[in-house]
Each structure stands twice: as structure tokens, then as C-alpha cells.
Amino acid sequence: MIFSNGMPASAFADVEWVKSSDSIGEGNCVELAQLPGGEVAVRNSRFPDGAALVYTREEMVAFLRGAKRCEFDGLVD
């Protein structure tokens, strides 16, 4: 299967969606899934059947490194 941006997250069959333990089951979190080709899909847990975005491994590494360095903290403070 070819995965692309904007596909309904429900079309991502046989993937395991994971989210932060900080979401505490309230449906207010970003969920991620590893895809067979190494990409990572991202969806909004409030809309589990909504559109998902697909990122390359390199894009996710760059994002996570920036998050660990607090580069995005100003967006939520």
C-alpha cells in the first residue's frame, strides 16, 4: 500500500498508533504510527478517522531534535 498525506487515518491498516502518556485518555494528543517503509504517520487523536500526515524518518528526527532543544516551546507557552 502507498501511504500519502491527507489519507484518512482509518486507511492506515495494520499500523499501531502510539501517543504520549500525558494525554491521560482525554483524546487531546497527537498519535504517531511507524509505516512499513520507515515513514511516520501523524494523526489527531480527537479525530482518529481524519486526515493523517506522513513524514520521512529524517523529517521526524529533525522535529524531535528541535523539540528536545525546546525550540517550539513558544508555540504553547
N, CA, C, O and CB atoms as a CASP TS submission, in Angstrom:
PFRMAT TS
TARGET T0000
AUTHOR 0000-0000-0000
METHOD Language model
MODEL 1
PARENT N/A
ATOM      1  N   MET     1       0.842  -1.184   0.000  1.00  0.00           N
ATOM      2  CA  MET     1       0.000   0.000   0.000  1.00  0.00           C
ATOM      3  C   MET     1       0.885   1.244   0.000  1.00  0.00           C
ATOM      4  O   MET     1       1.922   1.276   0.663  1.00  0.00           O
ATOM      5  CB  MET     1      -0.957  -0.001   1.221  1.00  0.00           C
ATOM      6  N   ILE     2       0.483   2.238  -0.725  1.00  0.00           N
ATOM      7  CA  ILE     2       1.189   3.518  -0.757  1.00  0.00           C
ATOM      8  C   ILE     2       0.452   4.479   0.168  1.00  0.00           C
ATOM      9  O   ILE     2      -0.751   4.695   0.025  1.00  0.00           O
ATOM     10  CB  ILE     2       1.280   4.092  -2.220  1.00  0.00           C
ATOM     11  N   PHE     3       1.181   5.049   1.111  1.00  0.00           N
ATOM     12  CA  PHE     3       0.607   5.993   2.065  1.00  0.00           C
ATOM     13  C   PHE     3       0.946   7.407   1.623  1.00  0.00           C
ATOM     14  O   PHE     3       2.074   7.678   1.211  1.00  0.00           O
ATOM     15  CB  PHE     3       1.127   5.725   3.506  1.00  0.00           C
ATOM     16  N   SER     4      -0.025   8.308   1.706  1.00  0.00           N
ATOM     17  CA  SER     4       0.236   9.685   1.302  1.00  0.00           C
ATOM     18  C   SER     4      -0.452  10.656   2.253  1.00  0.00           C
ATOM     19  O   SER     4      -1.392  10.290   2.959  1.00  0.00           O
ATOM     20  CB  SER     4      -0.234   9.925  -0.142  1.00  0.00           C
ATOM     21  N   ASN     5       0.026  11.894   2.263  1.00  0.00           N
ATOM     22  CA  ASN     5      -0.559  12.935   3.100  1.00  0.00           C
ATOM     23  C   ASN     5      -2.021  13.134   2.777  1.00  0.00           C
ATOM     24  O   ASN     5      -2.425  13.132   1.614  1.00  0.00           O
ATOM     25  CB  ASN     5       0.193  14.242   2.929  1.00  0.00           C
ATOM     26  N   GLY     6      -2.807  13.306   3.821  1.00  0.00           N
ATOM     27  CA  GLY     6      -4.225  13.589   3.649  1.00  0.00           C
ATOM     28  C   GLY     6      -5.115  12.367   3.593  1.00  0.00           C
ATOM     29  O   GLY     6      -6.339  12.493   3.599  1.00  0.00           O
ATOM     30  N   MET     7      -4.521  11.189   3.539  1.00  0.00           N
ATOM     31  CA  MET     7      -5.341   9.971   3.559  1.00  0.00           C
ATOM     32  C   MET     7      -6.057   9.879   4.904  1.00  0.00           C
ATOM     33  O   MET     7      -5.520  10.324   5.919  1.00  0.00           O
ATOM     34  CB  MET     7      -4.466   8.695   3.308  1.00  0.00           C
ATOM     35  N   PRO     8      -7.259   9.310   4.927  1.00  0.00           N
ATOM     36  CA  PRO     8      -7.899   9.096   6.220  1.00  0.00           C
ATOM     37  C   PRO     8      -7.042   8.158   7.070  1.00  0.00           C
ATOM     38  O   PRO     8      -6.548   7.145   6.575  1.00  0.00           O
ATOM     39  CB  PRO     8      -9.327   8.518   6.039  1.00  0.00           C
ATOM     40  N   ALA     9      -6.869   8.490   8.330  1.00  0.00           N
ATOM     41  CA  ALA     9      -6.060   7.663   9.209  1.00  0.00           C
ATOM     42  C   ALA     9      -6.613   6.241   9.289  1.00  0.00           C
ATOM     43  O   ALA     9      -5.858   5.295   9.513  1.00  0.00           O
ATOM     44  CB  ALA     9      -5.992   8.283  10.602  1.00  0.00           C
ATOM     45  N   SER    10      -7.914   6.086   9.110  1.00  0.00           N
ATOM     46  CA  SER    10      -8.517   4.751   9.148  1.00  0.00           C
ATOM     47  C   SER    10      -8.049   3.877   7.987  1.00  0.00           C
ATOM     48  O   SER    10      -8.199   2.656   8.040  1.00  0.00           O
ATOM     49  CB  SER    10     -10.034   4.864   9.125  1.00  0.00           C
ATOM     50  N   ALA    11      -7.485   4.478   6.942  1.00  0.00           N
ATOM     51  CA  ALA    11      -6.984   3.717   5.795  1.00  0.00           C
ATOM     52  C   ALA    11      -5.597   3.146   6.052  1.00  0.00           C
ATOM     53  O   ALA    11      -5.095   2.356   5.253  1.00  0.00           O
ATOM     54  CB  ALA    11      -6.954   4.595   4.555  1.00  0.00           C
ATOM     55  N   PHE    12      -4.970   3.538   7.163  1.00  0.00           N
ATOM     56  CA  PHE    12      -3.645   3.050   7.504  1.00  0.00           C
ATOM     57  C   PHE    12      -3.798   1.724   8.256  1.00  0.00           C
ATOM     58  O   PHE    12      -3.648   1.664   9.477  1.00  0.00           O
ATOM     59  CB  PHE    12      -2.858   4.102   8.360  1.00  0.00           C
ATOM     60  N   ALA    13      -4.098   0.677   7.509  1.00  0.00           N
ATOM     61  CA  ALA    13      -4.357  -0.628   8.105  1.00  0.00           C
ATOM     62  C   ALA    13      -3.074  -1.245   8.661  1.00  0.00           C
ATOM     63  O   ALA    13      -1.978  -1.009   8.152  1.00  0.00           O
ATOM     64  CB  ALA    13      -4.989  -1.566   7.074  1.00  0.00           C
ATOM     65  N   ASP    14      -3.237  -2.024   9.697  1.00  0.00           N
ATOM     66  CA  ASP    14      -2.132  -2.795  10.285  1.00  0.00           C
ATOM     67  C   ASP    14      -0.989  -1.932  10.813  1.00  0.00           C
ATOM     68  O   ASP    14       0.166  -2.354  10.774  1.00  0.00           O
ATOM     69  CB  ASP    14      -1.590  -3.752   9.264  1.00  0.00           C
ATOM     70  N   VAL    15      -1.290  -0.738  11.304  1.00  0.00           N
ATOM     71  CA  VAL    15      -0.282   0.065  11.983  1.00  0.00           C
ATOM     72  C   VAL    15      -0.716   0.238  13.433  1.00  0.00           C
ATOM     73  O   VAL    15      -1.904   0.178  13.749  1.00  0.00           O
ATOM     74  CB  VAL    15      -0.085   1.452  11.279  1.00  0.00           C
ATOM     75  N   GLU    16       0.247   0.450  14.294  1.00  0.00           N
ATOM     76  CA  GLU    16      -0.049   0.669  15.705  1.00  0.00           C
ATOM     77  C   GLU    16       0.160   2.140  16.026  1.00  0.00           C
ATOM     78  O   GLU    16       1.281   2.643  15.950  1.00  0.00           O
ATOM     79  CB  GLU    16       0.838  -0.228  16.612  1.00  0.00           C
ATOM     80  N   TRP    17      -0.909   2.825  16.381  1.00  0.00           N
ATOM     81  CA  TRP    17      -0.835   4.230  16.744  1.00  0.00           C
ATOM     82  C   TRP    17      -0.393   4.342  18.195  1.00  0.00           C
ATOM     83  O   TRP    17      -0.905   3.629  19.058  1.00  0.00           O
ATOM     84  CB  TRP    17      -2.196   4.938  16.522  1.00  0.00           C
ATOM     85  N   VAL    18       0.548   5.227  18.467  1.00  0.00           N
ATOM     86  CA  VAL    18       1.038   5.457  19.820  1.00  0.00           C
ATOM     87  C   VAL    18       0.913   6.940  20.148  1.00  0.00           C
ATOM     88  O   VAL    18       0.957   7.797  19.265  1.00  0.00           O
ATOM     89  CB  VAL    18       2.509   4.978  19.973  1.00  0.00           C
ATOM     90  N   LYS    19       0.756   7.222  21.448  1.00  0.00           N
ATOM     91  CA  LYS    19       0.654   8.617  21.875  1.00  0.00           C
ATOM     92  C   LYS    19       1.330   8.785  23.218  1.00  0.00           C
ATOM     93  O   LYS    19       1.667   7.811  23.890  1.00  0.00           O
ATOM     94  CB  LYS    19      -0.819   9.071  21.951  1.00  0.00           C
ATOM     95  N   SER    20       1.518  10.008  23.588  1.00  0.00           N
ATOM     96  CA  SER    20       2.170  10.335  24.847  1.00  0.00           C
ATOM     97  C   SER    20       1.320   9.883  26.024  1.00  0.00           C
ATOM     98  O   SER    20       0.092   9.944  25.975  1.00  0.00           O
ATOM     99  CB  SER    20       2.443  11.836  24.936  1.00  0.00           C
ATOM    100  N   SER    21       1.976   9.435  27.069  1.00  0.00           N
ATOM    101  CA  SER    21       1.253   9.078  28.290  1.00  0.00           C
ATOM    102  C   SER    21       0.646  10.321  28.947  1.00  0.00           C
ATOM    103  O   SER    21      -0.211  10.188  29.820  1.00  0.00           O
ATOM    104  CB  SER    21       2.192   8.359  29.279  1.00  0.00           C
ATOM    105  N   ASP    22       1.064  11.511  28.551  1.00  0.00           N
ATOM    106  CA  ASP    22       0.493  12.745  29.098  1.00  0.00           C
ATOM    107  C   ASP    22      -0.933  12.998  28.637  1.00  0.00           C
ATOM    108  O   ASP    22      -1.611  13.848  29.214  1.00  0.00           O
ATOM    109  CB  ASP    22       1.351  13.918  28.717  1.00  0.00           C
ATOM    110  N   SER    23      -1.414  12.294  27.621  1.00  0.00           N
ATOM    111  CA  SER    23      -2.761  12.552  27.117  1.00  0.00           C
ATOM    112  C   SER    23      -3.825  12.059  28.091  1.00  0.00           C
ATOM    113  O   SER    23      -4.954  12.549  28.050  1.00  0.00           O
ATOM    114  CB  SER    23      -2.952  11.888  25.757  1.00  0.00           C
ATOM    115  N   ILE    24      -3.510  11.127  28.945  1.00  0.00           N
ATOM    116  CA  ILE    24      -4.397  10.634  30.004  1.00  0.00           C
ATOM    117  C   ILE    24      -5.768  10.234  29.463  1.00  0.00           C
ATOM    118  O   ILE    24      -6.773  10.417  30.149  1.00  0.00           O
ATOM    119  CB  ILE    24      -4.562  11.696  31.084  1.00  0.00           C
ATOM    120  N   GLY    25      -5.825   9.701  28.267  1.00  0.00           N
ATOM    121  CA  GLY    25      -7.075   9.189  27.721  1.00  0.00           C
ATOM    122  C   GLY    25      -8.139  10.216  27.416  1.00  0.00           C
ATOM    123  O   GLY    25      -9.300   9.856  27.222  1.00  0.00           O
ATOM    124  N   GLU    26      -7.779  11.482  27.368  1.00  0.00           N
ATOM    125  CA  GLU    26      -8.764  12.531  27.122  1.00  0.00           C
ATOM    126  C   GLU    26      -8.926  12.856  25.642  1.00  0.00           C
ATOM    127  O   GLU    26      -9.703  13.746  25.295  1.00  0.00           O
ATOM    128  CB  GLU    26      -8.378  13.777  27.870  1.00  0.00           C
ATOM    129  N   GLY    27      -8.220  12.165  24.772  1.00  0.00           N
ATOM    130  CA  GLY    27      -8.353  12.413  23.343  1.00  0.00           C
ATOM    131  C   GLY    27      -7.780  13.739  22.896  1.00  0.00           C
ATOM    132  O   GLY    27      -8.257  14.317  21.919  1.00  0.00           O
ATOM    133  N   ASN    28      -6.770  14.234  23.585  1.00  0.00           N
ATOM    134  CA  ASN    28      -6.197  15.527  23.204  1.00  0.00           C
ATOM    135  C   ASN    28      -4.703  15.381  22.944  1.00  0.00           C
ATOM    136  O   ASN    28      -3.875  16.053  23.559  1.00  0.00           O
ATOM    137  CB  ASN    28      -6.450  16.585  24.303  1.00  0.00           C
ATOM    138  N   CYS    29      -4.386  14.496  22.027  1.00  0.00           N
ATOM    139  CA  CYS    29      -2.971  14.223  21.804  1.00  0.00           C
ATOM    140  C   CYS    29      -2.719  13.953  20.322  1.00  0.00           C
ATOM    141  O   CYS    29      -3.638  13.674  19.551  1.00  0.00           O
ATOM    142  CB  CYS    29      -2.506  13.024  22.660  1.00  0.00           C
ATOM    143  N   VAL    30      -1.473  14.046  19.961  1.00  0.00           N
ATOM    144  CA  VAL    30      -1.019  13.658  18.636  1.00  0.00           C
ATOM    145  C   VAL    30      -0.606  12.195  18.724  1.00  0.00           C
ATOM    146  O   VAL    30       0.076  11.800  19.669  1.00  0.00           O
ATOM    147  CB  VAL    30       0.164  14.571  18.130  1.00  0.00           C
ATOM    148  N   GLU    31      -1.009  11.391  17.751  1.00  0.00           N
ATOM    149  CA  GLU    31      -0.646   9.983  17.712  1.00  0.00           C
ATOM    150  C   GLU    31       0.242   9.731  16.497  1.00  0.00           C
ATOM    151  O   GLU    31       0.061  10.346  15.446  1.00  0.00           O
ATOM    152  CB  GLU    31      -1.911   9.082  17.672  1.00  0.00           C
ATOM    153  N   LEU    32       1.192   8.830  16.652  1.00  0.00           N
ATOM    154  CA  LEU    32       2.123   8.506  15.581  1.00  0.00           C
ATOM    155  C   LEU    32       2.106   7.014  15.311  1.00  0.00           C
ATOM    156  O   LEU    32       1.831   6.209  16.200  1.00  0.00           O
ATOM    157  CB  LEU    32       3.540   8.970  15.931  1.00  0.00           C
ATOM    158  N   ALA    33       2.406   6.658  14.064  1.00  0.00           N
ATOM    159  CA  ALA    33       2.491   5.248  13.678  1.00  0.00           C
ATOM    160  C   ALA    33       3.658   5.064  12.724  1.00  0.00           C
ATOM    161  O   ALA    33       3.838   5.840  11.785  1.00  0.00           O
ATOM    162  CB  ALA    33       1.167   4.762  13.024  1.00  0.00           C
ATOM    163  N   GLN    34       4.446   4.032  12.976  1.00  0.00           N
ATOM    164  CA  GLN    34       5.544   3.667  12.066  1.00  0.00           C
ATOM    165  C   GLN    34       4.941   2.962  10.859  1.00  0.00           C
ATOM    166  O   GLN    34       4.142   2.038  11.015  1.00  0.00           O
ATOM    167  CB  GLN    34       6.612   2.749  12.782  1.00  0.00           C
ATOM    168  N   LEU    35       5.314   3.385   9.670  1.00  0.00           N
ATOM    169  CA  LEU    35       4.816   2.768   8.447  1.00  0.00           C
ATOM    170  C   LEU    35       5.845   1.767   7.923  1.00  0.00           C
ATOM    171  O   LEU    35       7.027   1.864   8.252  1.00  0.00           O
ATOM    172  CB  LEU    35       4.502   3.844   7.376  1.00  0.00           C
ATOM    173  N   PRO    36       5.403   0.808   7.112  1.00  0.00           N
ATOM    174  CA  PRO    36       6.308  -0.245   6.642  1.00  0.00           C
ATOM    175  C   PRO    36       7.567   0.262   5.937  1.00  0.00           C
ATOM    176  O   PRO    36       8.613  -0.382   6.018  1.00  0.00           O
ATOM    177  CB  PRO    36       5.571  -1.145   5.716  1.00  0.00           C
ATOM    178  N   GLY    37       7.488   1.394   5.254  1.00  0.00           N
ATOM    179  CA  GLY    37       8.642   1.923   4.526  1.00  0.00           C
ATOM    180  C   GLY    37       9.568   2.778   5.366  1.00  0.00           C
ATOM    181  O   GLY    37      10.533   3.336   4.844  1.00  0.00           O
ATOM    182  N   GLY    38       9.292   2.897   6.679  1.00  0.00           N
ATOM    183  CA  GLY    38      10.121   3.707   7.556  1.00  0.00           C
ATOM    184  C   GLY    38       9.565   5.092   7.828  1.00  0.00           C
ATOM    185  O   GLY    38      10.051   5.782   8.724  1.00  0.00           O
ATOM    186  N   GLU    39       8.553   5.516   7.071  1.00  0.00           N
ATOM    187  CA  GLU    39       7.939   6.815   7.322  1.00  0.00           C
ATOM    188  C   GLU    39       7.151   6.754   8.621  1.00  0.00           C
ATOM    189  O   GLU    39       6.938   5.685   9.193  1.00  0.00           O
ATOM    190  CB  GLU    39       7.025   7.236   6.143  1.00  0.00           C
ATOM    191  N   VAL    40       6.721   7.941   9.078  1.00  0.00           N
ATOM    192  CA  VAL    40       5.908   8.038  10.281  1.00  0.00           C
ATOM    193  C   VAL    40       4.633   8.795   9.939  1.00  0.00           C
ATOM    194  O   VAL    40       4.686   9.885   9.369  1.00  0.00           O
ATOM    195  CB  VAL    40       6.685   8.739  11.437  1.00  0.00           C
ATOM    196  N   ALA    41       3.486   8.216  10.287  1.00  0.00           N
ATOM    197  CA  ALA    41       2.203   8.879  10.094  1.00  0.00           C
ATOM    198  C   ALA    41       1.813   9.576  11.385  1.00  0.00           C
ATOM    199  O   ALA    41       2.106   9.081  12.474  1.00  0.00           O
ATOM    200  CB  ALA    41       1.108   7.869   9.656  1.00  0.00           C
ATOM    201  N   VAL    42       1.146  10.735  11.269  1.00  0.00           N
ATOM    202  CA  VAL    42       0.726  11.523  12.416  1.00  0.00           C
ATOM    203  C   VAL    42      -0.763  11.826  12.259  1.00  0.00           C
ATOM    204  O   VAL    42      -1.220  12.215  11.184  1.00  0.00           O
ATOM    205  CB  VAL    42       1.566  12.841  12.543  1.00  0.00           C
ATOM    206  N   ARG    43      -1.520  11.640  13.360  1.00  0.00           N
ATOM    207  CA  ARG    43      -2.943  11.978  13.342  1.00  0.00           C
ATOM    208  C   ARG    43      -3.320  12.672  14.642  1.00  0.00           C
ATOM    209  O   ARG    43      -2.588  12.609  15.629  1.00  0.00           O
ATOM    210  CB  ARG    43      -3.812  10.714  13.130  1.00  0.00           C
ATOM    211  N   ASN    44      -4.462  13.328  14.628  1.00  0.00           N
ATOM    212  CA  ASN    44      -5.021  13.989  15.800  1.00  0.00           C
ATOM    213  C   ASN    44      -5.923  12.986  16.511  1.00  0.00           C
ATOM    214  O   ASN    44      -6.855  12.461  15.902  1.00  0.00           O
ATOM    215  CB  ASN    44      -5.810  15.292  15.408  1.00  0.00           C
ATOM    216  N   SER    45      -5.663  12.710  17.788  1.00  0.00           N
ATOM    217  CA  SER    45      -6.444  11.693  18.493  1.00  0.00           C
ATOM    218  C   SER    45      -7.906  12.090  18.665  1.00  0.00           C
ATOM    219  O   SER    45      -8.749  11.221  18.887  1.00  0.00           O
ATOM    220  CB  SER    45      -5.831  11.423  19.847  1.00  0.00           C
ATOM    221  N   ARG    46      -8.227  13.373  18.569  1.00  0.00           N
ATOM    222  CA  ARG    46      -9.640  13.791  18.644  1.00  0.00           C
ATOM    223  C   ARG    46     -10.397  13.409  17.386  1.00  0.00           C
ATOM    224  O   ARG    46     -11.623  13.304  17.406  1.00  0.00           O
ATOM    225  CB  ARG    46      -9.743  15.303  18.869  1.00  0.00           C
ATOM    226  N   PHE    47      -9.678  13.202  16.291  1.00  0.00           N
ATOM    227  CA  PHE    47     -10.291  12.839  15.010  1.00  0.00           C
ATOM    228  C   PHE    47      -9.562  11.624  14.437  1.00  0.00           C
ATOM    229  O   PHE    47      -8.873  11.747  13.425  1.00  0.00           O
ATOM    230  CB  PHE    47     -10.248  14.038  14.004  1.00  0.00           C
ATOM    231  N   PRO    48      -9.701  10.457  15.062  1.00  0.00           N
ATOM    232  CA  PRO    48      -8.906   9.291  14.667  1.00  0.00           C
ATOM    233  C   PRO    48      -9.149   8.805  13.237  1.00  0.00           C
ATOM    234  O   PRO    48      -8.319   8.086  12.681  1.00  0.00           O
ATOM    235  CB  PRO    48      -9.183   8.172  15.607  1.00  0.00           C
ATOM    236  N   ASP    49     -10.261   9.186  12.646  1.00  0.00           N
ATOM    237  CA  ASP    49     -10.521   8.804  11.255  1.00  0.00           C
ATOM    238  C   ASP    49     -10.234   9.943  10.287  1.00  0.00           C
ATOM    239  O   ASP    49     -10.433   9.803   9.080  1.00  0.00           O
ATOM    240  CB  ASP    49     -11.963   8.352  11.096  1.00  0.00           C
ATOM    241  N   GLY    50      -9.764  11.075  10.819  1.00  0.00           N
ATOM    242  CA  GLY    50      -9.456  12.225   9.979  1.00  0.00           C
ATOM    243  C   GLY    50      -8.177  12.023   9.185  1.00  0.00           C
ATOM    244  O   GLY    50      -7.586  10.942   9.184  1.00  0.00           O
ATOM    245  N   ALA    51      -7.770  13.071   8.522  1.00  0.00           N
ATOM    246  CA  ALA    51      -6.580  13.012   7.671  1.00  0.00           C
ATOM    247  C   ALA    51      -5.318  12.803   8.492  1.00  0.00           C
ATOM    248  O   ALA    51      -5.178  13.336   9.593  1.00  0.00           O
ATOM    249  CB  ALA    51      -6.454  14.287   6.845  1.00  0.00           C
ATOM    250  N   ALA    52      -4.418  12.031   7.946  1.00  0.00           N
ATOM    251  CA  ALA    52      -3.109  11.806   8.567  1.00  0.00           C
ATOM    252  C   ALA    52      -2.036  12.440   7.694  1.00  0.00           C
ATOM    253  O   ALA    52      -2.197  12.551   6.479  1.00  0.00           O
ATOM    254  CB  ALA    52      -2.831  10.281   8.767  1.00  0.00           C
ATOM    255  N   LEU    53      -0.960  12.849   8.312  1.00  0.00           N
ATOM    256  CA  LEU    53       0.189  13.374   7.593  1.00  0.00           C
ATOM    257  C   LEU    53       1.311  12.355   7.661  1.00  0.00           C
ATOM    258  O   LEU    53       1.473  11.664   8.667  1.00  0.00           O
ATOM    259  CB  LEU    53       0.642  14.739   8.174  1.00  0.00           C
ATOM    260  N   VAL    54       2.085  12.263   6.587  1.00  0.00           N
ATOM    261  CA  VAL    54       3.164  11.286   6.505  1.00  0.00           C
ATOM    262  C   VAL    54       4.488  12.034   6.403  1.00  0.00           C
ATOM    263  O   VAL    54       4.655  12.917   5.561  1.00  0.00           O
ATOM    264  CB  VAL    54       2.968  10.325   5.289  1.00  0.00           C
ATOM    265  N   TYR    55       5.433  11.664   7.281  1.00  0.00           N
ATOM    266  CA  TYR    55       6.741  12.289   7.307  1.00  0.00           C
ATOM    267  C   TYR    55       7.822  11.232   7.117  1.00  0.00           C
ATOM    268  O   TYR    55       7.663  10.081   7.523  1.00  0.00           O
ATOM    269  CB  TYR    55       6.954  13.054   8.624  1.00  0.00           C
ATOM    270  N   THR    56       8.916  11.640   6.497  1.00  0.00           N
ATOM    271  CA  THR    56      10.053  10.733   6.370  1.00  0.00           C
ATOM    272  C   THR    56      10.709  10.589   7.729  1.00  0.00           C
ATOM    273  O   THR    56      10.474  11.395   8.629  1.00  0.00           O
ATOM    274  CB  THR    56      11.073  11.245   5.313  1.00  0.00           C
ATOM    275  N   ARG    57      11.521   9.574   7.876  1.00  0.00           N
ATOM    276  CA  ARG    57      12.252   9.366   9.117  1.00  0.00           C
ATOM    277  C   ARG    57      13.134  10.578   9.403  1.00  0.00           C
ATOM    278  O   ARG    57      13.228  11.023  10.547  1.00  0.00           O
ATOM    279  CB  ARG    57      13.101   8.077   9.045  1.00  0.00           C
ATOM    280  N   GLU    58      13.770  11.103   8.383  1.00  0.00           N
ATOM    281  CA  GLU    58      14.663  12.253   8.562  1.00  0.00           C
ATOM    282  C   GLU    58      13.898  13.482   9.042  1.00  0.00           C
ATOM    283  O   GLU    58      14.391  14.229   9.887  1.00  0.00           O
ATOM    284  CB  GLU    58      15.391  12.570   7.253  1.00  0.00           C
ATOM    285  N   GLU    59      12.707  13.693   8.513  1.00  0.00           N
ATOM    286  CA  GLU    59      11.894  14.826   8.962  1.00  0.00           C
ATOM    287  C   GLU    59      11.515  14.675  10.432  1.00  0.00           C
ATOM    288  O   GLU    59      11.547  15.650  11.183  1.00  0.00           O
ATOM    289  CB  GLU    59      10.626  14.954   8.101  1.00  0.00           C
ATOM    290  N   MET    60      11.160  13.468  10.846  1.00  0.00           N
ATOM    291  CA  MET    60      10.799  13.237  12.242  1.00  0.00           C
ATOM    292  C   MET    60      12.003  13.400  13.161  1.00  0.00           C
ATOM    293  O   MET    60      11.870  13.936  14.261  1.00  0.00           O
ATOM    294  CB  MET    60      10.199  11.844  12.411  1.00  0.00           C
ATOM    295  N   VAL    61      13.171  12.946  12.727  1.00  0.00           N
ATOM    296  CA  VAL    61      14.388  13.115  13.529  1.00  0.00           C
ATOM    297  C   VAL    61      14.655  14.602  13.745  1.00  0.00           C
ATOM    298  O   VAL    61      14.953  15.021  14.864  1.00  0.00           O
ATOM    299  CB  VAL    61      15.609  12.435  12.840  1.00  0.00           C
ATOM    300  N   ALA    62      14.550  15.402  12.686  1.00  0.00           N
ATOM    301  CA  ALA    62      14.790  16.841  12.805  1.00  0.00           C
ATOM    302  C   ALA    62      13.775  17.480  13.749  1.00  0.00           C
ATOM    303  O   ALA    62      14.139  18.320  14.572  1.00  0.00           O
ATOM    304  CB  ALA    62      14.728  17.516  11.423  1.00  0.00           C
ATOM    305  N   PHE    63      12.512  17.090  13.637  1.00  0.00           N
ATOM    306  CA  PHE    63      11.478  17.638  14.523  1.00  0.00           C
ATOM    307  C   PHE    63      11.747  17.259  15.982  1.00  0.00           C
ATOM    308  O   PHE    63      11.715  18.119  16.863  1.00  0.00           O
ATOM    309  CB  PHE    63      10.085  17.136  14.096  1.00  0.00           C
ATOM    310  N   LEU    64      12.007  15.995  16.233  1.00  0.00           N
ATOM    311  CA  LEU    64      12.225  15.544  17.612  1.00  0.00           C
ATOM    312  C   LEU    64      13.467  16.180  18.230  1.00  0.00           C
ATOM    313  O   LEU    64      13.472  16.506  19.417  1.00  0.00           O
ATOM    314  CB  LEU    64      12.351  14.025  17.654  1.00  0.00           C
ATOM    315  N   ARG    65      14.508  16.355  17.440  1.00  0.00           N
ATOM    316  CA  ARG    65      15.699  17.038  17.966  1.00  0.00           C
ATOM    317  C   ARG    65      15.378  18.474  18.354  1.00  0.00           C
ATOM    318  O   ARG    65      15.828  18.961  19.391  1.00  0.00           O
ATOM    319  CB  ARG    65      16.836  17.018  16.930  1.00  0.00           C
ATOM    320  N   GLY    66      14.596  19.147  17.516  1.00  0.00           N
ATOM    321  CA  GLY    66      14.185  20.511  17.834  1.00  0.00           C
ATOM    322  C   GLY    66      13.301  20.564  19.073  1.00  0.00           C
ATOM    323  O   GLY    66      13.437  21.473  19.891  1.00  0.00           O
ATOM    324  N   ALA    67      12.403  19.604  19.216  1.00  0.00           N
ATOM    325  CA  ALA    67      11.532  19.557  20.395  1.00  0.00           C
ATOM    326  C   ALA    67      12.350  19.319  21.656  1.00  0.00           C
ATOM    327  O   ALA    67      12.082  19.924  22.694  1.00  0.00           O
ATOM    328  CB  ALA    67      10.465  18.457  20.240  1.00  0.00           C
ATOM    329  N   LYS    68      13.340  18.445  21.574  1.00  0.00           N
ATOM    330  CA  LYS    68      14.183  18.173  22.737  1.00  0.00           C
ATOM    331  C   LYS    68      15.000  19.403  23.135  1.00  0.00           C
ATOM    332  O   LYS    68      15.354  19.555  24.304  1.00  0.00           O
ATOM    333  CB  LYS    68      15.118  16.994  22.447  1.00  0.00           C
ATOM    334  N   ARG    69      15.302  20.279  22.180  1.00  0.00           N
ATOM    335  CA  ARG    69      16.047  21.510  22.465  1.00  0.00           C
ATOM    336  C   ARG    69      15.102  22.673  22.814  1.00  0.00           C
ATOM    337  O   ARG    69      15.537  23.818  22.937  1.00  0.00           O
ATOM    338  CB  ARG    69      16.923  21.889  21.255  1.00  0.00           C
ATOM    339  N   CYS    70      13.801  22.363  22.973  1.00  0.00           N
ATOM    340  CA  CYS    70      12.786  23.352  23.381  1.00  0.00           C
ATOM    341  C   CYS    70      12.563  24.433  22.321  1.00  0.00           C
ATOM    342  O   CYS    70      12.106  25.526  22.656  1.00  0.00           O
ATOM    343  CB  CYS    70      13.199  24.009  24.696  1.00  0.00           C
ATOM    344  N   GLU    71      12.870  24.157  21.066  1.00  0.00           N
ATOM    345  CA  GLU    71      12.752  25.161  20.004  1.00  0.00           C
ATOM    346  C   GLU    71      11.303  25.538  19.696  1.00  0.00           C
ATOM    347  O   GLU    71      11.068  26.567  19.062  1.00  0.00           O
ATOM    348  CB  GLU    71      13.416  24.651  18.745  1.00  0.00           C
ATOM    349  N   PHE    72      10.331  24.740  20.123  1.00  0.00           N
ATOM    350  CA  PHE    72       8.931  25.016  19.808  1.00  0.00           C
ATOM    351  C   PHE    72       8.124  25.428  21.039  1.00  0.00           C
ATOM    352  O   PHE    72       6.910  25.612  20.952  1.00  0.00           O
ATOM    353  CB  PHE    72       8.298  23.797  19.171  1.00  0.00           C
ATOM    354  N   ASP    73       8.784  25.571  22.166  1.00  0.00           N
ATOM    355  CA  ASP    73       8.071  25.876  23.408  1.00  0.00           C
ATOM    356  C   ASP    73       7.252  27.147  23.315  1.00  0.00           C
ATOM    357  O   ASP    73       6.193  27.236  23.936  1.00  0.00           O
ATOM    358  CB  ASP    73       9.046  25.993  24.546  1.00  0.00           C
ATOM    359  N   GLY    74       7.704  28.126  22.564  1.00  0.00           N
ATOM    360  CA  GLY    74       6.962  29.382  22.419  1.00  0.00           C
ATOM    361  C   GLY    74       5.604  29.210  21.774  1.00  0.00           C
ATOM    362  O   GLY    74       4.767  30.107  21.869  1.00  0.00           O
ATOM    363  N   LEU    75       5.360  28.090  21.125  1.00  0.00           N
ATOM    364  CA  LEU    75       4.066  27.854  20.476  1.00  0.00           C
ATOM    365  C   LEU    75       2.981  27.468  21.474  1.00  0.00           C
ATOM    366  O   LEU    75       1.793  27.608  21.184  1.00  0.00           O
ATOM    367  CB  LEU    75       4.201  26.766  19.426  1.00  0.00           C
ATOM    368  N   VAL    76       3.379  26.986  22.639  1.00  0.00           N
ATOM    369  CA  VAL    76       2.390  26.516  23.612  1.00  0.00           C
ATOM    370  C   VAL    76       2.497  27.210  24.967  1.00  0.00           C
ATOM    371  O   VAL    76       1.739  26.883  25.881  1.00  0.00           O
ATOM    372  CB  VAL    76       2.535  25.032  23.802  1.00  0.00           C
ATOM    373  N   ASP    77       3.403  28.143  25.115  1.00  0.00           N
ATOM    374  CA  ASP    77       3.532  28.859  26.388  1.00  0.00           C
ATOM    375  C   ASP    77       2.488  29.945  26.497  1.00  0.00           C
ATOM    376  O   ASP    77       2.440  30.656  27.501  1.00  0.00           O
ATOM    377  CB  ASP    77       4.930  29.462  26.534  1.00  0.00           C
TER
END
